[in-house]
Amino acid sequence: MRLLLILAAAAIAGCGGSPSAPDDVKSLIVVGTPPSIGTSTQFTALAVHTDGTTAPLTAHVSWFSSNTAVATVKDDGTVTGVSVGSVEISAATGGTRGALTFEVTSLLTFRLSGSVSDGTAFRRMPGVTVVAKDASGASISVVTDSNGNYAIGGIVAGPADVTARADGYIPNTVSTRVSGDTFVNFTLARPTACPVLGFDDLVPNSAPFTTWSACGFTVTATTSNWNVSTSTGRPAPFIQFISPLAVTTAGEVAITAAGGAKFTFQSLEVYSSSTAVSYSITGIGSGATAFVLQNTTGGQFGTFFSPVRSPETVLTPIDALLIRLSNPGPPCCTTPNPMGIDNILLGR
């Protein structure tokens, strides 16, 4: 049985045709276990009274289905599943209404199977994780065998999202509708590296850095303290900001791709002249945090750069990349401490 879902609806006016409600009912709560196709369950309208008490309302209540092709409801609140889909079952009394929205699923389950291949080497891939999320909301995960094949049983009829994922490859998701045993084959591709973003055409030295574009990517300073250094880099120039003596300073840039295209982060190089730099690299995909890489590099004393590489498990397609560096600044000496980034490697 599905989990009991409860949706409370505040009182509203204007439910024409519904029975008169008792004077002390201020709202209704509809409760019930969503039925599967061909099964029926009893729904109940709970009346919330003005004194705060709650009790089932068996009289003076009308029942409605928003889509009778998905589920029907009788006058006594008996709900029957008809087909896979979303439906709202509501109860009304006078000007008060409550509703519960849920998914009707099928008791029928089927087998999902297929293969996973490398799109570059044109070979079957063993050890790939395949995850299927079916119409019930459940996720089932398996791993491809030595021949690159997989099989998942117990998939509920209806829409399903199936994802194949392997280290060093871009995840691939296929949306399908399961109405019988279904085959879904996958081809996985490795990210294609863009030429390194090295800020090679930036001049003059110490010029403020705000934005720069190359290879279909745009790097934008989201803090105002960045500038261009043409005297240092691997090769020069690179972008940097300065931490004054014993003063904690942070700088951040954002990277996006032209046309809102997705991309992957592979590596970058971080510069610190004398003290350690803490970095946070955040990937954002589909409006949510996809990954965060955090660490501290040792002071380089002008020898330049510690590579920061993305683990293969983090090669996730993203919409934006945020790079944030911070440093407490040198506690001694006479020279402020610069820190910055260069040689950003991204993939499409």
C-alpha positions in Angstrom: 0.0 0.0 0.0 1.2 3.5 -0.6 2.0 5.9 2.2 -0.9 7.7 3.7 -1.0 11.2 2.2 -2.7 14.1 3.9 -3.5 17.5 2.3 -5.3 20.1 4.4 -7.2 22.8 2.6 -8.4 25.9 4.2 -12.1 26.9 4.0 -13.1 28.6 0.7 -16.4 30.1 -0.4 -18.5 29.2 -3.3 -18.7 25.4 -3.6 -22.1 25.5 -5.4 -24.3 22.5 -4.9 -22.5 21.0 -1.9 -24.5 20.3 1.3 -24.8 22.8 4.1 -22.0 22.5 6.6 -22.4 22.4 10.3 -21.9 25.9 11.6 -18.7 25.1 13.6 -16.7 23.5 10.7 -13.9 25.8 9.7 -11.9 23.4 7.3 -11.8 19.9 5.9 -8.9 17.4 5.8 -9.1 14.6 3.3 -7.2 11.4 4.2 -6.9 8.1 2.4 -4.6 5.5 1.0 -4.2 6.0 -2.8 -5.5 3.0 -4.7 -3.8 1.1 -7.5 -5.5 0.4 -10.8 -8.5 -1.8 -10.3 -8.5 -1.5 -6.5 -10.7 0.6 -4.1 -9.9 2.3 -0.8 -12.0 4.3 1.6 -11.3 8.1 1.9 -12.5 10.1 4.9 -13.3 13.8 5.3 -12.1 15.1 8.7 -13.9 18.2 9.9 -11.8 20.7 11.9 -14.2 22.5 14.2 -13.9 26.0 15.5 -13.0 24.6 19.0 -10.0 22.8 17.5 -11.4 19.3 17.6 -11.3 17.0 14.6 -13.9 14.3 13.7 -14.9 12.3 10.6 -17.7 14.0 8.6 -20.1 11.4 7.3 -23.1 13.5 6.5 -23.4 16.9 4.7 -20.4 16.1 2.5 -20.0 15.7 -1.3 -17.1 13.9 -3.1 -15.5 14.9 -6.4 -12.7 13.6 -8.7 -10.7 15.9 -10.8 -10.2 13.2 -13.4 -12.6 10.3 -13.5 -10.4 8.6 -16.2 -7.7 8.2 -13.5 -9.9 7.6 -10.4 -13.5 7.7 -9.4 -15.1 8.4 -6.1 -18.5 7.4 -4.7 -20.8 9.4 -2.5 -19.5 7.5 0.6 -15.8 8.4 -0.3 -14.9 5.1 -1.8 -12.1 5.8 -4.4 -11.3 3.4 -7.2 -8.2 3.5 -9.4 -8.9 3.5 -13.1 -5.6 4.3 -14.9 -2.1 5.5 -14.2 -1.9 9.3 -13.6 -2.4 12.1 -11.2 -5.8 13.0 -9.7 -7.3 15.1 -7.0 -10.0 13.7 -4.8 -11.9 16.5 -2.9 -14.7 16.7 -0.3 -16.9 19.7 0.2 -19.5 20.8 2.6 -21.1 24.2 2.2 -18.3 26.7 1.5 -15.6 24.4 2.9 -13.5 22.1 0.9 -10.5 19.8 1.4 -8.5 17.8 -1.2 -5.9 15.2 -1.6 -3.7 14.9 -4.7 -1.9 11.6 -5.5 -0.7 9.3 -8.2 -2.6 6.2 -9.3 -0.1 3.4 -10.1 -0.4 -0.1 -11.5 -0.1 -3.3 -9.5 1.4 -4.7 -12.7 5.2 -4.7 -12.9 7.5 -5.4 -15.8 11.2 -6.0 -16.6 13.5 -3.3 -17.8 16.7 -4.4 -19.6 19.3 -3.3 -22.1 23.0 -2.6 -22.6 25.5 0.2 -22.0 28.2 1.0 -24.6 31.2 3.3 -24.8 30.4 5.9 -27.5 34.1 6.4 -28.2 35.6 2.9 -28.1 32.4 1.2 -29.3 32.5 -1.5 -26.7 30.1 -2.8 -24.1 30.8 -1.4 -20.6 30.7 -3.7 -17.5 30.3 -2.2 -14.0 28.1 0.7 -15.1 25.4 1.8 -12.5 21.9 1.9 -14.0 19.2 3.4 -11.9 15.5 3.2 -12.8 12.9 5.5 -11.1 9.4 4.2 -11.9 5.9 5.6 -11.6 5.7 4.7 -7.9 8.6 7.0 -7.2 10.8 4.1 -6.1 14.4 3.9 -7.4 16.0 0.5 -8.2 19.7 0.3 -9.0 21.8 -2.4 -10.7 25.2 -2.8 -12.2 25.9 -4.0 -15.8 27.4 -7.5 -16.1 30.7 -8.5 -17.8 29.0 -8.1 -21.2 27.6 -4.6 -20.4 24.0 -5.8 -20.0 21.6 -5.0 -17.2 18.1 -6.2 -16.1 15.8 -4.7 -13.5 12.6 -6.4 -12.4 9.6 -5.1 -10.6 9.2 -1.8 -12.6 5.7 -0.4 -12.1 3.7 0.4 -15.2 3.8 4.1 -16.2 6.5 6.7 -16.8 10.1 5.8 -15.8 13.4 7.7 -15.8 16.4 5.4 -16.4 20.0 6.7 -15.8 23.3 5.1 -16.7 26.4 6.4 -14.8 30.1 5.6 -14.9 33.2 7.3 -13.7 34.8 9.4 -16.3 31.6 9.6 -18.5 28.7 12.0 -18.8 25.6 10.5 -17.2 22.8 9.6 -19.6 19.1 9.6 -18.7 16.3 8.2 -20.8 12.7 8.9 -20.1 10.3 6.1 -21.2 6.8 4.7 -20.5 6.6 1.2 -19.3 3.5 -0.8 -20.4 5.3 -4.2 -20.8 8.8 -5.6 -20.7 10.9 -2.7 -22.0 14.4 -2.4 -23.5 16.5 0.8 -23.0 20.1 0.8 -24.4 22.6 3.5 -23.5 25.7 5.0 -25.1 28.0 6.9 -22.7 30.3 9.7 -23.9 33.4 11.1 -22.2 33.5 14.9 -21.8 35.2 16.8 -24.6 37.8 19.1 -23.3 37.7 22.7 -24.3 41.0 24.5 -24.9 42.3 25.6 -21.6 40.9 29.0 -20.4 44.2 30.8 -19.7 43.3 34.5 -20.0 46.0 34.7 -22.6 44.8 37.9 -24.3 44.3 40.1 -21.2 46.2 43.4 -20.9 47.4 45.6 -19.4 49.0 44.6 -16.1 46.9 45.4 -13.0 43.8 46.2 -15.1 40.5 45.5 -13.3 39.1 42.1 -14.3 35.3 42.0 -14.7 34.5 39.5 -17.5 36.2 37.4 -20.2 35.0 35.0 -22.8 36.7 32.2 -24.8 35.8 28.8 -26.3 32.1 29.4 -25.7 32.5 30.1 -22.0 32.3 33.3 -20.0 34.2 34.0 -16.8 32.6 36.7 -14.7 34.0 38.3 -11.5 31.3 38.2 -8.8 33.5 40.2 -6.4 35.1 43.5 -7.5 38.7 42.9 -6.3 40.1 40.9 -9.3 42.8 42.3 -11.6 45.0 41.1 -14.4 48.6 40.1 -13.8 50.8 40.0 -17.0 54.0 39.4 -15.0 53.1 36.0 -13.6 51.3 33.0 -14.9 51.9 29.6 -16.5 52.2 31.2 -19.0 51.2 34.8 -18.1 48.8 36.4 -17.8 46.4 35.2 -15.1 43.7 36.8 -12.9 44.4 37.5 -9.2 43.3 39.6 -6.2 45.4 40.8 -3.3 45.2 40.0 0.4 46.7 42.9 2.5 48.9 42.1 5.4 47.0 40.0 8.0 43.6 40.8 6.4 41.3 38.0 5.3 40.2 38.5 1.7 38.0 36.5 -0.6 37.4 36.6 -4.3 34.9 34.7 -6.5 34.3 34.2 -10.2 31.4 32.4 -12.0 31.7 30.5 -15.2 28.8 29.8 -17.6 28.6 28.4 -21.2 27.1 30.2 -24.2 23.4 29.5 -24.7 23.0 28.0 -21.3 24.7 24.8 -22.5 25.7 22.3 -19.8 29.4 21.5 -19.3 31.7 19.7 -16.9 34.6 20.9 -14.6 37.8 19.0 -15.0 40.6 21.1 -13.4 42.1 24.5 -12.7 45.3 25.9 -11.1 45.4 28.0 -8.0 48.1 30.5 -7.2 49.4 31.7 -3.8 52.6 33.6 -3.3 53.3 33.1 0.4 50.4 31.7 2.4 47.9 28.9 2.0 44.7 29.6 0.0 41.4 28.0 0.8 39.2 27.2 -2.2 35.6 26.2 -2.7 34.5 25.0 -6.2 30.8 24.6 -6.5 28.9 23.2 -9.5 25.3 24.2 -10.0 23.0 22.1 -12.2 19.2 22.5 -12.8 18.9 25.0 -10.0 20.6 22.9 -7.3 24.1 22.2 -6.0 25.6 19.4 -8.0 28.9 19.2 -6.1 31.3 21.1 -3.9 35.1 20.6 -3.9 36.8 22.3 -0.9 40.4 22.2 0.3 43.4 24.4 1.1 46.6 24.7 -1.0 49.9 25.2 0.6 51.8 28.5 0.1 53.8 28.4 -3.2 56.1 31.3 -2.5 55.9 32.5 -6.1 56.7 29.1 -7.6 53.0 29.1 -8.8 50.1 26.8 -8.9 48.6 23.8 -7.3 46.4 21.8 -9.7 42.9 21.2 -8.5 41.4 18.3 -10.4 37.8 17.1 -10.4 37.5 13.4 -9.3 36.0 11.3 -12.0 32.9 10.8 -9.9 32.2 14.5 -10.0 32.3 14.9 -13.8 28.6 15.9 -13.6 27.0 18.2 -16.3 26.4 21.6 -14.8 25.0 25.0 -15.7 27.4 27.2 -13.8 30.7 26.9 -11.8 31.5 29.1 -8.8 35.2 29.4 -7.8 35.9 31.1 -4.5 39.3 31.7 -3.0 40.1 33.1 0.5 43.2 33.9 2.4 44.0 35.5 5.8 46.9 37.4 4.3 50.6 37.2 5.2 51.1 38.0 8.9 54.5 39.5 8.3 56.8 40.9 5.7 56.1 43.9 3.6 54.4 42.6 0.4 50.7 41.9 0.2 49.8 38.4 -0.8 48.3 37.8 -4.3 46.2 34.8 -5.1 44.4 33.8 -8.2 43.5 31.2 -10.9 44.7 30.1 -14.3 44.4 27.3 -16.8 40.7 26.3 -16.2 39.9 23.1 -18.1 36.2 22.5 -18.8 34.4 19.9 -20.9 31.3 19.8 -23.0 
